Amino acid sequence: MTHGRLSVWIEDANPIYRRGLSACLEAEGIRVAGESDRLARRVEAAEAAALIFDASAGHLGEVVNLQRGSEVGLVALVRDQHDPALVDAIEAGVSGILLREELSPASLSAALRTVATGQSAVPARLLAKILESAARGKRHAAFDIGGREVAVLRELADGYDTGEIADSLAYSERMVKRIVHDLLVKMNCRNRAQAVALAVRHGLI
């Protein structure tokens, strides 16, 4: 981000679609720092605070690997809620998910602004779809997770925020935040949604 204005990078193979996204973002007061039909290099935080890309194009892994360790927030575009890229994107640690069939200027700008602050932008109903898909491929647990952490994961899976989890488990909000932080470190996850998806996939919850 430069001069206080949110800057984003657009990656999409369709030049007309890129132009449309760019026009929507500029109208929403968001600066388009650059665009590409296929990401060939790492987008740096000094250039853009967020990167929106087509996760259904078959090179999700390339984008995630290029941006690994970066502070640039990732927002993935998928065709619809049945797109296999939906689960793949969350398990890869993408912070935001948007469905092309439901995309609007408001939802686009809101998601980009959210991930640019380091938060997750995954609608609750999509998280439910992710959990359903992850459960079908459940494996044995592969993480050293304690009972208290499992309890918090279950609350996260139900869509509860920090305050609600604290009330439900009779913990302080500070303790919940610490447990969530420890979970993300142990599971090597970028955000809560990814941790929940992996927890279901590995049979933790």
KAMOPE-V214117 format. One record per pair of residues at least 12 apart in sequence whose C-alpha atoms are under 8 Angstrom apart, sorted by the first residue. I is the first residue (numbers start at 1). J is the second residue. Records with the same first field share a line. If there is no record, write none. Layout:
I->J ; J
//
This chain:
1->45 ; 46 ; 47 ; 48 ; 49
2->46 ; 47
5->29 ; 30 ; 31
6->29 ; 30 ; 31 ; 48 ; 49 ; 113
7->30 ; 31 ; 32 ; 33 ; 47 ; 48 ; 49 ; 50
8->30 ; 31 ; 32 ; 33 ; 34 ; 47 ; 48 ; 49 ; 50 ; 51 ; 52 ; 112
9->32 ; 33 ; 34 ; 35 ; 43 ; 48 ; 50 ; 51 ; 52
10->22 ; 32 ; 34 ; 35 ; 36 ; 51 ; 52 ; 53
11->35 ; 36 ; 37 ; 38 ; 39 ; 51 ; 52 ; 53 ; 54
12->35 ; 36 ; 37 ; 38 ; 53 ; 54
13->36 ; 37 ; 38 ; 54
14->37
15->37
18->35
24->105
25->105 ; 108 ; 109
28->105 ; 106 ; 109
30->109
33->47 ; 48
39->63
41->66
42->66 ; 67
43->67 ; 72
44->70 ; 71 ; 72
45->70 ; 71 ; 72
48->72
49->71 ; 72 ; 73 ; 116
50->72 ; 73 ; 74 ; 75 ; 112 ; 115 ; 116
51->72 ; 73 ; 74 ; 75 ; 112
52->74 ; 75 ; 76 ; 77 ; 112
53->74 ; 75 ; 76 ; 77
54->76 ; 77 ; 78
55->76 ; 77 ; 78 ; 85 ; 86 ; 89
56->77 ; 78 ; 79 ; 83 ; 85
60->85 ; 89
61->92
64->92 ; 94
71->118
72->116
73->94 ; 95 ; 96 ; 112 ; 115 ; 116 ; 117 ; 118
74->94 ; 95 ; 96 ; 115
75->94 ; 95 ; 96 ; 97 ; 98 ; 111 ; 112 ; 115
76->89 ; 94 ; 96 ; 97 ; 98
77->97 ; 98 ; 99 ; 100
78->97 ; 98 ; 99 ; 100
79->99 ; 100 ; 101
80->99 ; 100 ; 101
81->99 ; 126 ; 129
86->130
87->130 ; 133 ; 134
90->130 ; 193 ; 194 ; 197
91->194 ; 197 ; 198
92->194
93->189 ; 190 ; 191 ; 194
94->190 ; 194
95->115 ; 119 ; 120 ; 121 ; 122 ; 190 ; 191
96->111 ; 112 ; 115 ; 120 ; 121 ; 122
97->111 ; 121 ; 122 ; 123
98->111 ; 122
119->191
120->191 ; 192 ; 193
122->193
124->159
127->193
130->197
131->196 ; 197 ; 200
134->197 ; 198 ; 200 ; 201
135->200 ; 201 ; 203
136->201
137->201
138->200 ; 201 ; 202 ; 203
139->201 ; 202 ; 203
140->202 ; 203 ; 204
141->199 ; 202 ; 203 ; 204
142->202
143->186 ; 187
144->186
145->183 ; 186
149->179 ; 180 ; 183
150->204 ; 205
152->165 ; 176 ; 179 ; 180
153->195 ; 196 ; 199 ; 205
154->196 ; 205
156->192 ; 196
157->196
162->176 ; 177
180->192
183->195
//
